[in-house]
Amino acid sequence: MTKRRNCPLCKKPVAQEFQSFCSRGCRDKDLLKWFGEDYSVPGEPAMIPDPEADGLD
Ligand SMILES: [Zn+2]
């Protein structure tokens, strides 16, 4: 009944602990792929205008 799936990245048989991937490496890679493609990582704002710095010389 249990359908065996293969890792979408390297086609190895998946490991149960990694659900649909063969290893943590492939799982992470897939996650990173998704994050890299469609999500822009919020990260830190590069420049914040600081009102208090204005005019202080
Ligand atoms: Zn894999």
N, CA, C, O and the ligand as a Tripos MOL2 file, in Angstrom:
@<TRIPOS>MOLECULE
protein
  229   227    58     0     0
PROTEIN
NO_CHARGES

@<TRIPOS>ATOM
      1 N           0.8260   -1.2050    0.0000 N.3       1 MET1
      2 CA          0.0000    0.0000    0.0000 C.3       1 MET1
      3 C           0.8610    1.2560    0.0000 C.2       1 MET1
      4 O           0.5410    2.2560   -0.6430 O.2       1 MET1
      5 N           1.9450    1.1780    0.7270 N.am      2 THR2
      6 CA          2.8050    2.3550    0.8040 C.3       2 THR2
      7 C           3.5380    2.5600   -0.5150 C.2       2 THR2
      8 O           4.2580    1.6890   -1.0040 O.2       2 THR2
      9 N           3.3310    3.7120   -1.0510 N.am      3 LYS3
     10 CA          3.9810    4.0010   -2.3240 C.3       3 LYS3
     11 C           5.3650    4.5650   -2.0570 C.2       3 LYS3
     12 O           5.5310    5.5660   -1.3610 O.2       3 LYS3
     13 N           6.3380    3.9030   -2.6240 N.am      4 ARG4
     14 CA          7.6980    4.3780   -2.4330 C.3       4 ARG4
     15 C           7.9790    5.5550   -3.3580 C.2       4 ARG4
     16 O           7.7210    5.5130   -4.5600 O.2       4 ARG4
     17 N           8.4990    6.5710   -2.7690 N.am      5 ARG5
     18 CA          8.8180    7.7260   -3.6100 C.3       5 ARG5
     19 C          10.3190    7.8980   -3.6800 C.2       5 ARG5
     20 O          11.0700    7.4380   -2.8210 O.2       5 ARG5
     21 N          10.7220    8.5730   -4.7290 N.am      6 ASN6
     22 CA         12.1360    8.8570   -4.8570 C.3       6 ASN6
     23 C          12.4020   10.3320   -4.6420 C.2       6 ASN6
     24 O          11.5410   11.1830   -4.8660 O.2       6 ASN6
     25 N          13.5810   10.6020   -4.2160 N.am      7 CYS7
     26 CA         13.9920   11.9780   -3.9950 C.3       7 CYS7
     27 C          13.8640   12.7730   -5.2950 C.2       7 CYS7
     28 O          14.3940   12.3600   -6.3270 O.2       7 CYS7
     29 N          13.1750   13.8930   -5.2520 N.am      8 PRO8
     30 CA         12.9760   14.6910   -6.4600 C.3       8 PRO8
     31 C          14.2790   15.2900   -6.9820 C.2       8 PRO8
     32 O          14.3560   15.7110   -8.1360 O.2       8 PRO8
     33 N          15.2770   15.3240   -6.1480 N.am      9 LEU9
     34 CA         16.5270   15.9560   -6.5670 C.3       9 LEU9
     35 C          17.5030   14.9510   -7.1450 C.2       9 LEU9
     36 O          18.0870   15.1910   -8.2020 O.2       9 LEU9
     37 N          17.6850   13.8480   -6.4750 N.am     10 CYS10
     38 CA         18.7060   12.9130   -6.9440 C.3      10 CYS10
     39 C          18.1550   11.5300   -7.2500 C.2      10 CYS10
     40 O          18.8950   10.6310   -7.6470 O.2      10 CYS10
     41 N          16.8630   11.3680   -7.0640 N.am     11 LYS11
     42 CA         16.1660   10.1350   -7.4340 C.3      11 LYS11
     43 C          16.5430    8.9290   -6.5850 C.2      11 LYS11
     44 O          16.2520    7.7890   -6.9460 O.2      11 LYS11
     45 N          17.1710    9.1790   -5.4910 N.am     12 LYS12
     46 CA         17.4190    8.0690   -4.5730 C.3      12 LYS12
     47 C          16.1480    7.7930   -3.7880 C.2      12 LYS12
     48 O          15.2900    8.6650   -3.6540 O.2      12 LYS12
     49 N          16.0340    6.5970   -3.2800 N.am     13 PRO13
     50 CA         14.8700    6.3080   -2.4260 C.3      13 PRO13
     51 C          14.8690    7.2380   -1.2330 C.2      13 PRO13
     52 O          15.9160    7.5400   -0.6600 O.2      13 PRO13
     53 N          13.6990    7.6830   -0.8700 N.am     14 VAL14
     54 CA         13.6190    8.6460    0.2170 C.3      14 VAL14
     55 C          13.8190    7.9620    1.5590 C.2      14 VAL14
     56 O          13.5670    6.7680    1.7160 O.2      14 VAL14
     57 N          14.2660    8.7290    2.4960 N.am     15 ALA15
     58 CA         14.3660    8.2370    3.8630 C.3      15 ALA15
     59 C          13.1390    8.7010    4.6140 C.2      15 ALA15
     60 O          12.6540    9.8160    4.4260 O.2      15 ALA15
     61 N          12.6510    7.8280    5.4640 N.am     16 GLN16
     62 CA         11.4130    8.1370    6.1530 C.3      16 GLN16
     63 C          11.5290    9.4280    6.9650 C.2      16 GLN16
     64 O          10.5950   10.2270    7.0340 O.2      16 GLN16
     65 N          12.6760    9.6020    7.5610 N.am     17 GLU17
     66 CA         12.8090   10.7600    8.4360 C.3      17 GLU17
     67 C          12.8440   12.0690    7.6580 C.2      17 GLU17
     68 O          12.6510   13.1420    8.2300 O.2      17 GLU17
     69 N          13.0870   11.9810    6.3670 N.am     18 PHE18
     70 CA         13.1200   13.2130    5.5760 C.3      18 PHE18
     71 C          11.9190   13.3240    4.6590 C.2      18 PHE18
     72 O          11.8930   14.1430    3.7410 O.2      18 PHE18
     73 N          10.9200   12.4850    4.9200 N.am     19 GLN19
     74 CA          9.6360   12.5610    4.2290 C.3      19 GLN19
     75 C           9.7730   12.3800    2.7340 C.2      19 GLN19
     76 O           9.6940   11.2450    2.2620 O.2      19 GLN19
     77 N           9.9680   13.4050    1.9840 N.am     20 SER20
     78 CA         10.0010   13.1900    0.5380 C.3      20 SER20
     79 C          11.3910   13.3560   -0.0490 C.2      20 SER20
     80 O          11.5540   13.5020   -1.2600 O.2      20 SER20
     81 N          12.3890   13.3330    0.8240 N.am     21 PHE21
     82 CA         13.7510   13.4620    0.3240 C.3      21 PHE21
     83 C          14.6180   12.3350    0.8630 C.2      21 PHE21
     84 O          14.2530   11.6580    1.8240 O.2      21 PHE21
     85 N          15.7610   12.1450    0.2350 N.am     22 CYS22
     86 CA         16.6140   11.0350    0.6280 C.3      22 CYS22
     87 C          17.4970   11.4280    1.7930 C.2      22 CYS22
     88 O          17.9730   10.5710    2.5380 O.2      22 CYS22
     89 N          17.7110   12.6990    1.9470 N.am     23 SER23
     90 CA         18.6410   13.1410    2.9780 C.3      23 SER23
     91 C          18.3350   14.5690    3.3580 C.2      23 SER23
     92 O          17.5600   15.2620    2.6990 O.2      23 SER23
     93 N          18.9590   14.9880    4.4300 N.am     24 ARG24
     94 CA         18.7160   16.3570    4.8450 C.3      24 ARG24
     95 C          19.2840   17.3300    3.8110 C.2      24 ARG24
     96 O          18.7400   18.4110    3.5830 O.2      24 ARG24
     97 N          20.3870   16.9160    3.1950 N.am     25 GLY25
     98 CA         21.0060   17.7760    2.1940 C.3      25 GLY25
     99 C          20.0500   18.1130    1.0710 C.2      25 GLY25
    100 O          19.9320   19.2690    0.6650 O.2      25 GLY25
    101 N          19.3610   17.0880    0.5670 N.am     26 CYS26
    102 CA         18.4340   17.3300   -0.5370 C.3      26 CYS26
    103 C          17.2370   18.1290   -0.0680 C.2      26 CYS26
    104 O          16.7280   18.9850   -0.7910 O.2      26 CYS26
    105 N          16.7950   17.8500    1.1330 N.am     27 ARG27
    106 CA         15.6540   18.6010    1.6330 C.3      27 ARG27
    107 C          16.0080   20.0780    1.7610 C.2      27 ARG27
    108 O          15.2360   20.9560    1.3780 O.2      27 ARG27
    109 N          17.1800   20.3250    2.3040 N.am     28 ASP28
    110 CA         17.6120   21.7120    2.4530 C.3      28 ASP28
    111 C          17.7800   22.3920    1.1030 C.2      28 ASP28
    112 O          17.4170   23.5530    0.9180 O.2      28 ASP28
    113 N          18.3370   21.6390    0.1730 N.am     29 LYS29
    114 CA         18.5370   22.2160   -1.1510 C.3      29 LYS29
    115 C          17.2080   22.6300   -1.7640 C.2      29 LYS29
    116 O          17.0830   23.6910   -2.3760 O.2      29 LYS29
    117 N          16.2290   21.7670   -1.5820 N.am     30 ASP30
    118 CA         14.9300   22.0760   -2.1520 C.3      30 ASP30
    119 C          14.3140   23.2920   -1.4780 C.2      30 ASP30
    120 O          13.7220   24.1500   -2.1330 O.2      30 ASP30
    121 N          14.4610   23.3530   -0.1800 N.am     31 LEU31
    122 CA         13.9540   24.5090    0.5510 C.3      31 LEU31
    123 C          14.6170   25.7890    0.0490 C.2      31 LEU31
    124 O          13.9590   26.7980   -0.2030 O.2      31 LEU31
    125 N          15.9180   25.7170   -0.0850 N.am     32 LEU32
    126 CA         16.6620   26.8950   -0.5260 C.3      32 LEU32
    127 C          16.2280   27.3030   -1.9210 C.2      32 LEU32
    128 O          16.1540   28.4890   -2.2440 O.2      32 LEU32
    129 N          15.9440   26.3030   -2.7440 N.am     33 LYS33
    130 CA         15.5070   26.5890   -4.0970 C.3      33 LYS33
    131 C          14.2340   27.4190   -4.0710 C.2      33 LYS33
    132 O          14.0960   28.4130   -4.7840 O.2      33 LYS33
    133 N          13.3080   26.9780   -3.2270 N.am     34 TRP34
    134 CA         12.0430   27.6970   -3.1460 C.3      34 TRP34
    135 C          12.2380   29.1000   -2.6090 C.2      34 TRP34
    136 O          11.6830   30.0760   -3.1150 O.2      34 TRP34
    137 N          13.0390   29.1630   -1.5780 N.am     35 PHE35
    138 CA         13.2790   30.4840   -0.9950 C.3      35 PHE35
    139 C          13.9720   31.3910   -1.9970 C.2      35 PHE35
    140 O          13.6790   32.5830   -2.0930 O.2      35 PHE35
    141 N          14.9000   30.7980   -2.7420 N.am     36 GLY36
    142 CA         15.6970   31.5990   -3.6640 C.3      36 GLY36
    143 C          14.8920   32.1030   -4.8400 C.2      36 GLY36
    144 O          15.1780   33.1670   -5.3900 O.2      36 GLY36
    145 N          13.8820   31.3350   -5.2270 N.am     37 GLU37
    146 CA         13.2140   31.7080   -6.4690 C.3      37 GLU37
    147 C          12.1050   32.7280   -6.2720 C.2      37 GLU37
    148 O          12.0160   33.7240   -6.9890 O.2      37 GLU37
    149 N          11.2720   32.4570   -5.2920 N.am     38 ASP38
    150 CA         10.0720   33.2780   -5.2500 C.3      38 ASP38
    151 C           9.9590   34.1900   -4.0440 C.2      38 ASP38
    152 O           9.1590   35.1250   -3.9990 O.2      38 ASP38
    153 N          10.7760   33.8810   -3.0930 N.am     39 TYR39
    154 CA         10.7150   34.7240   -1.9220 C.3      39 TYR39
    155 C          11.9240   35.6510   -1.9260 C.2      39 TYR39
    156 O          13.0550   35.2040   -2.1190 O.2      39 TYR39
    157 N          11.6890   36.9100   -1.7180 N.am     40 SER40
    158 CA         12.8280   37.7580   -1.4700 C.3      40 SER40
    159 C          13.0450   37.7600    0.0360 C.2      40 SER40
    160 O          12.1620   38.1220    0.8140 O.2      40 SER40
    161 N          14.2170   37.3560    0.4150 N.am     41 VAL41
    162 CA         14.5120   37.2800    1.8340 C.3      41 VAL41
    163 C          14.4860   38.6780    2.4340 C.2      41 VAL41
    164 O          15.1780   39.5810    1.9650 O.2      41 VAL41
    165 N          13.6890   38.8420    3.4660 N.am     42 PRO42
    166 CA         13.5590   40.1550    4.0900 C.3      42 PRO42
    167 C          14.9070   40.7500    4.5010 C.2      42 PRO42
    168 O          15.2240   41.8920    4.1700 O.2      42 PRO42
    169 N          15.6840   39.9640    5.2210 N.am     43 GLY43
    170 CA         17.0120   40.4170    5.5980 C.3      43 GLY43
    171 C          16.9850   41.7120    6.3830 C.2      43 GLY43
    172 O          15.9540   42.1160    6.9200 O.2      43 GLY43
    173 N          18.1180   42.3410    6.4370 N.am     44 GLU44
    174 CA         18.1600   43.6180    7.1300 C.3      44 GLU44
    175 C          18.0470   44.7390    6.1100 C.2      44 GLU44
    176 O          18.5900   44.6440    5.0100 O.2      44 GLU44
    177 N          17.3600   45.7730    6.4700 N.am     45 PRO45
    178 CA         17.3050   46.9350    5.5860 C.3      45 PRO45
    179 C          18.7000   47.4920    5.3880 C.2      45 PRO45
    180 O          19.4530   47.6530    6.3490 O.2      45 PRO45
    181 N          19.0370   47.7780    4.1790 N.am     46 ALA46
    182 CA         20.3990   48.2130    3.8930 C.3      46 ALA46
    183 C          20.6540   49.6070    4.4570 C.2      46 ALA46
    184 O          21.6790   49.8680    5.0870 O.2      46 ALA46
    185 N          19.6970   50.4880    4.2130 N.am     47 MET47
    186 CA         19.9160   51.8540    4.6840 C.3      47 MET47
    187 C          18.6560   52.3820    5.3480 C.2      47 MET47
    188 O          17.5920   52.4240    4.7300 O.2      47 MET47
    189 N          18.7720   52.7660    6.5460 N.am     48 ILE48
    190 CA         17.6540   53.4080    7.2180 C.3      48 ILE48
    191 C          18.0110   54.8720    7.4180 C.2      48 ILE48
    192 O          18.9940   55.1970    8.0840 O.2      48 ILE48
    193 N          17.2160   55.7400    6.8420 N.am     49 PRO49
    194 CA         17.4510   57.1520    7.0710 C.3      49 PRO49
    195 C          17.2620   57.4720    8.5390 C.2      49 PRO49
    196 O          16.2060   57.2080    9.1140 O.2      49 PRO49
    197 N          18.2550   58.0200    9.1180 N.am     50 ASP50
    198 CA         18.1660   58.3060   10.5420 C.3      50 ASP50
    199 C          17.9320   59.8050   10.7280 C.2      50 ASP50
    200 O          18.8250   60.6180   10.4910 O.2      50 ASP50
    201 N          16.7150   60.1580   11.1560 N.am     51 PRO51
    202 CA         16.3590   61.5620   11.2860 C.3      51 PRO51
    203 C          17.2760   62.3070   12.2540 C.2      51 PRO51
    204 O          17.5340   63.4990   12.0870 O.2      51 PRO51
    205 N          17.7480   61.6140   13.2330 N.am     52 GLU52
    206 CA         18.5790   62.2880   14.2340 C.3      52 GLU52
    207 C          19.9600   62.5990   13.7290 C.2      52 GLU52
    208 O          20.6510   63.4730   14.2530 O.2      52 GLU52
    209 N          20.3570   61.8740   12.7010 N.am     53 ALA53
    210 CA         21.7000   62.1050   12.1770 C.3      53 ALA53
    211 C          21.7090   63.3280   11.2710 C.2      53 ALA53
    212 O          22.7670   63.8640   10.9410 O.2      53 ALA53
    213 N          20.5210   63.7590   10.8750 N.am     54 ASP54
    214 CA         20.4590   64.8700    9.9310 C.3      54 ASP54
    215 C          20.7790   66.1800   10.6210 C.2      54 ASP54
    216 O          20.1670   66.5270   11.6310 O.2      54 ASP54
    217 N          21.7290   66.8960   10.0790 N.am     55 GLY55
    218 CA         22.0300   68.2080   10.6260 C.3      55 GLY55
    219 C          22.9610   68.1620   11.8090 C.2      55 GLY55
    220 O          23.4280   69.2010   12.2740 O.2      55 GLY55
    221 N          23.2360   66.9840   12.3000 N.am     56 LEU56
    222 CA         24.1960   66.8980   13.3830 C.3      56 LEU56
    223 C          25.5910   66.7940   12.8220 C.2      56 LEU56
    224 O          25.9600   65.7700   12.2480 O.2      56 LEU56
    225 N          26.3240   67.7850   12.9720 N.am     57 ASP57
    226 CA         27.6530   67.7280   12.4010 C.3      57 ASP57
    227 C          28.7270   67.9830   13.4480 C.2      57 ASP57
    228 O          29.9160   67.9700   13.1290 O.2      57 ASP57
    229 ZN         18.2960   13.2650   -2.7480 Zn       58 ZN58
@<TRIPOS>BOND
     1     1     2 1
     2     2     3 1
     3     3     4 2
     4     3     5 am
     5     5     6 1
     6     6     7 1
     7     7     8 2
     8     7     9 am
     9     9    10 1
    10    10    11 1
    11    11    12 2
    12    11    13 am
    13    13    14 1
    14    14    15 1
    15    15    16 2
    16    15    17 am
    17    17    18 1
    18    18    19 1
    19    19    20 2
    20    19    21 am
    21    21    22 1
    22    22    23 1
    23    23    24 2
    24    23    25 am
    25    25    26 1
    26    26    27 1
    27    27    28 2
    28    27    29 am
    29    29    30 1
    30    30    31 1
    31    31    32 2
    32    31    33 am
    33    33    34 1
    34    34    35 1
    35    35    36 2
    36    35    37 am
    37    37    38 1
    38    38    39 1
    39    39    40 2
    40    39    41 am
    41    41    42 1
    42    42    43 1
    43    43    44 2
    44    43    45 am
    45    45    46 1
    46    46    47 1
    47    47    48 2
    48    47    49 am
    49    49    50 1
    50    50    51 1
    51    51    52 2
    52    51    53 am
    53    53    54 1
    54    54    55 1
    55    55    56 2
    56    55    57 am
    57    57    58 1
    58    58    59 1
    59    59    60 2
    60    59    61 am
    61    61    62 1
    62    62    63 1
    63    63    64 2
    64    63    65 am
    65    65    66 1
    66    66    67 1
    67    67    68 2
    68    67    69 am
    69    69    70 1
    70    70    71 1
    71    71    72 2
    72    71    73 am
    73    73    74 1
    74    74    75 1
    75    75    76 2
    76    75    77 am
    77    77    78 1
    78    78    79 1
    79    79    80 2
    80    79    81 am
    81    81    82 1
    82    82    83 1
    83    83    84 2
    84    83    85 am
    85    85    86 1
    86    86    87 1
    87    87    88 2
    88    87    89 am
    89    89    90 1
    90    90    91 1
    91    91    92 2
    92    91    93 am
    93    93    94 1
    94    94    95 1
    95    95    96 2
    96    95    97 am
    97    97    98 1
    98    98    99 1
    99    99   100 2
   100    99   101 am
   101   101   102 1
   102   102   103 1
   103   103   104 2
   104   103   105 am
   105   105   106 1
   106   106   107 1
   107   107   108 2
   108   107   109 am
   109   109   110 1
   110   110   111 1
   111   111   112 2
   112   111   113 am
   113   113   114 1
   114   114   115 1
   115   115   116 2
   116   115   117 am
   117   117   118 1
   118   118   119 1
   119   119   120 2
   120   119   121 am
   121   121   122 1
   122   122   123 1
   123   123   124 2
   124   123   125 am
   125   125   126 1
   126   126   127 1
   127   127   128 2
   128   127   129 am
   129   129   130 1
   130   130   131 1
   131   131   132 2
   132   131   133 am
   133   133   134 1
   134   134   135 1
   135   135   136 2
   136   135   137 am
   137   137   138 1
   138   138   139 1
   139   139   140 2
   140   139   141 am
   141   141   142 1
   142   142   143 1
   143   143   144 2
   144   143   145 am
   145   145   146 1
   146   146   147 1
   147   147   148 2
   148   147   149 am
   149   149   150 1
   150   150   151 1
   151   151   152 2
   152   151   153 am
   153   153   154 1
   154   154   155 1
   155   155   156 2
   156   155   157 am
   157   157   158 1
   158   158   159 1
   159   159   160 2
   160   159   161 am
   161   161   162 1
   162   162   163 1
   163   163   164 2
   164   163   165 am
   165   165   166 1
   166   166   167 1
   167   167   168 2
   168   167   169 am
   169   169   170 1
   170   170   171 1
   171   171   172 2
   172   171   173 am
   173   173   174 1
   174   174   175 1
   175   175   176 2
   176   175   177 am
   177   177   178 1
   178   178   179 1
   179   179   180 2
   180   179   181 am
   181   181   182 1
   182   182   183 1
   183   183   184 2
   184   183   185 am
   185   185   186 1
   186   186   187 1
   187   187   188 2
   188   187   189 am
   189   189   190 1
   190   190   191 1
   191   191   192 2
   192   191   193 am
   193   193   194 1
   194   194   195 1
   195   195   196 2
   196   195   197 am
   197   197   198 1
   198   198   199 1
   199   199   200 2
   200   199   201 am
   201   201   202 1
   202   202   203 1
   203   203   204 2
   204   203   205 am
   205   205   206 1
   206   206   207 1
   207   207   208 2
   208   207   209 am
   209   209   210 1
   210   210   211 1
   211   211   212 2
   212   211   213 am
   213   213   214 1
   214   214   215 1
   215   215   216 2
   216   215   217 am
   217   217   218 1
   218   218   219 1
   219   219   220 2
   220   219   221 am
   221   221   222 1
   222   222   223 1
   223   223   224 2
   224   223   225 am
   225   225   226 1
   226   226   227 1
   227   227   228 2
@<TRIPOS>SUBSTRUCTURE
     1 MET1         2 RESIDUE 1 A MET
     2 THR2         6 RESIDUE 1 A THR
     3 LYS3        10 RESIDUE 1 A LYS
     4 ARG4        14 RESIDUE 1 A ARG
     5 ARG5        18 RESIDUE 1 A ARG
     6 ASN6        22 RESIDUE 1 A ASN
     7 CYS7        26 RESIDUE 1 A CYS
     8 PRO8        30 RESIDUE 1 A PRO
     9 LEU9        34 RESIDUE 1 A LEU
    10 CYS10       38 RESIDUE 1 A CYS
    11 LYS11       42 RESIDUE 1 A LYS
    12 LYS12       46 RESIDUE 1 A LYS
    13 PRO13       50 RESIDUE 1 A PRO
    14 VAL14       54 RESIDUE 1 A VAL
    15 ALA15       58 RESIDUE 1 A ALA
    16 GLN16       62 RESIDUE 1 A GLN
    17 GLU17       66 RESIDUE 1 A GLU
    18 PHE18       70 RESIDUE 1 A PHE
    19 GLN19       74 RESIDUE 1 A GLN
    20 SER20       78 RESIDUE 1 A SER
    21 PHE21       82 RESIDUE 1 A PHE
    22 CYS22       86 RESIDUE 1 A CYS
    23 SER23       90 RESIDUE 1 A SER
    24 ARG24       94 RESIDUE 1 A ARG
    25 GLY25       98 RESIDUE 1 A GLY
    26 CYS26      102 RESIDUE 1 A CYS
    27 ARG27      106 RESIDUE 1 A ARG
    28 ASP28      110 RESIDUE 1 A ASP
    29 LYS29      114 RESIDUE 1 A LYS
    30 ASP30      118 RESIDUE 1 A ASP
    31 LEU31      122 RESIDUE 1 A LEU
    32 LEU32      126 RESIDUE 1 A LEU
    33 LYS33      130 RESIDUE 1 A LYS
    34 TRP34      134 RESIDUE 1 A TRP
    35 PHE35      138 RESIDUE 1 A PHE
    36 GLY36      142 RESIDUE 1 A GLY
    37 GLU37      146 RESIDUE 1 A GLU
    38 ASP38      150 RESIDUE 1 A ASP
    39 TYR39      154 RESIDUE 1 A TYR
    40 SER40      158 RESIDUE 1 A SER
    41 VAL41      162 RESIDUE 1 A VAL
    42 PRO42      166 RESIDUE 1 A PRO
    43 GLY43      170 RESIDUE 1 A GLY
    44 GLU44      174 RESIDUE 1 A GLU
    45 PRO45      178 RESIDUE 1 A PRO
    46 ALA46      182 RESIDUE 1 A ALA
    47 MET47      186 RESIDUE 1 A MET
    48 ILE48      190 RESIDUE 1 A ILE
    49 PRO49      194 RESIDUE 1 A PRO
    50 ASP50      198 RESIDUE 1 A ASP
    51 PRO51      202 RESIDUE 1 A PRO
    52 GLU52      206 RESIDUE 1 A GLU
    53 ALA53      210 RESIDUE 1 A ALA
    54 ASP54      214 RESIDUE 1 A ASP
    55 GLY55      218 RESIDUE 1 A GLY
    56 LEU56      222 RESIDUE 1 A LEU
    57 ASP57      226 RESIDUE 1 A ASP
    58 ZN58       229 GROUP 0 **** ****
